[in-house]
Amino acid sequence: MNDLVEFLRARLDEDEALAREAPPGPWHIGNAVDPTQPCHVHTFPGARVVADGLNWLVAEHIAHQHPARVLSEVMAKRKILESVVPSVADMAESIAFEYGARHSPPGRVAVELLCLLALPYASHPDYREEWKP
């Protein structure tokens, strides 16, 4: 489980670094009147173009993934790693001690939660098949 937590922390660090390097936004879509026409994704102030000639739906997706949103998501996932997963794991140890169970359901829940958090990174070269939920 430690390898999986380390993997997740490394991916969150990468996500945070990319978000901090990007223009802060908010990002807006320009020239998106016709979804079949190319458009631009702008960030304000200064209306700096960060993507050009994109399909409207692709540009909308990029604008939705602005750095502030990514940073918020990274923070939420780190809180899950720091508090929720250890709490669930502690419950598993407590249940195992009290009832003599070798594999308590909360322990499986903690591992499953970690596997689900890692799933979006399944294409990363360090991702392991055994982590697939």
C-alpha positions in Angstrom: 0.0 0.0 0.0 2.9 2.3 0.6 4.1 2.1 -3.0 0.6 3.1 -4.1 0.5 6.1 -1.8 3.9 7.2 -3.0 2.8 6.8 -6.6 -0.3 8.9 -5.9 1.7 11.6 -4.1 4.1 11.8 -7.0 1.3 12.2 -9.5 -0.4 14.9 -7.4 3.0 16.7 -7.2 3.2 16.6 -11.0 -0.4 17.9 -11.4 0.3 20.7 -8.9 3.5 21.7 -10.7 1.8 21.9 -14.1 -1.2 23.9 -12.7 1.2 26.4 -11.0 3.1 26.8 -14.3 0.0 27.6 -16.3 -1.5 31.0 -16.6 -3.8 31.4 -13.6 -7.0 32.3 -15.5 -9.9 32.4 -15.2 -9.8 30.8 -18.7 -12.5 31.7 -21.2 -13.4 30.4 -24.7 -13.2 33.0 -27.5 -14.8 32.7 -30.9 -16.9 29.7 -29.8 -20.1 30.6 -31.6 -20.0 27.7 -34.1 -19.0 24.3 -32.6 -17.7 23.2 -36.0 -15.3 26.1 -36.3 -11.9 26.3 -34.7 -11.7 28.6 -31.7 -9.3 29.9 -29.1 -9.0 29.5 -25.4 -8.1 32.7 -23.7 -7.0 33.5 -20.2 -7.8 36.9 -18.7 -6.6 39.6 -17.9 -4.9 40.4 -21.2 -6.8 37.7 -23.2 -3.6 35.6 -23.7 -4.3 32.8 -26.2 -3.2 29.5 -24.7 -4.6 27.2 -27.4 -5.4 28.0 -31.0 -7.4 26.3 -33.8 -9.1 23.9 -31.6 -12.5 22.3 -32.0 -15.0 24.1 -29.8 -15.7 21.1 -27.5 -11.9 20.6 -27.0 -11.5 24.2 -26.1 -14.4 24.1 -23.7 -12.8 21.1 -22.0 -9.4 22.9 -21.7 -11.1 26.0 -20.2 -12.9 23.8 -17.7 -9.6 22.4 -16.5 -8.2 25.7 -15.4 -5.3 25.7 -12.9 -7.4 26.8 -9.9 -9.7 23.8 -10.4 -6.7 21.4 -10.7 -5.1 22.8 -7.6 -8.4 22.4 -5.7 -8.6 18.8 -6.8 -5.0 18.1 -5.8 -5.7 19.5 -2.4 -8.8 17.4 -1.9 -7.0 14.2 -3.0 -4.1 15.0 -0.6 -6.6 15.4 2.3 -8.0 12.0 1.4 -4.5 10.5 1.5 -3.6 12.3 4.7 -6.8 11.7 6.8 -9.4 9.5 5.2 -7.2 6.6 4.2 -5.3 6.4 7.5 -8.6 6.6 9.5 -10.1 3.7 7.5 -6.9 1.7 7.9 -6.9 2.4 11.7 -10.5 1.1 11.8 -9.4 -2.0 10.1 -6.6 -2.6 12.6 -9.0 -2.0 15.5 -11.6 -4.4 14.1 -9.0 -7.0 13.5 -7.6 -6.7 17.0 -11.1 -6.7 18.6 -12.6 -9.5 16.6 -9.6 -11.4 15.4 -10.4 -10.8 11.8 -7.4 -11.2 9.5 -8.8 -9.0 6.7 -11.4 -6.6 7.9 -13.7 -4.8 5.4 -12.4 -1.3 6.3 -8.9 -2.4 5.3 -10.2 -3.5 1.9 -12.1 -0.2 1.6 -8.9 1.8 2.2 -7.0 -0.1 -0.5 -9.9 0.2 -2.9 -10.1 3.9 -2.2 -6.4 4.3 -3.1 -6.8 2.2 -6.2 -9.7 4.4 -7.3 -7.6 7.5 -6.7 -4.8 6.0 -8.8 -7.1 4.9 -11.7 -6.9 8.3 -13.6 -3.1 7.7 -13.8 -3.4 4.2 -15.3 -1.5 5.3 -18.4 1.5 6.4 -16.4 4.5 4.1 -16.8 4.8 3.6 -13.1 1.2 2.4 -12.7 0.9 -1.3 -11.7 -1.7 -3.6 -13.0 -2.5 -4.9 -9.5 -3.8 -1.5 -8.6 -6.6 -1.7 -11.1 -9.9 -1.8 -9.1 
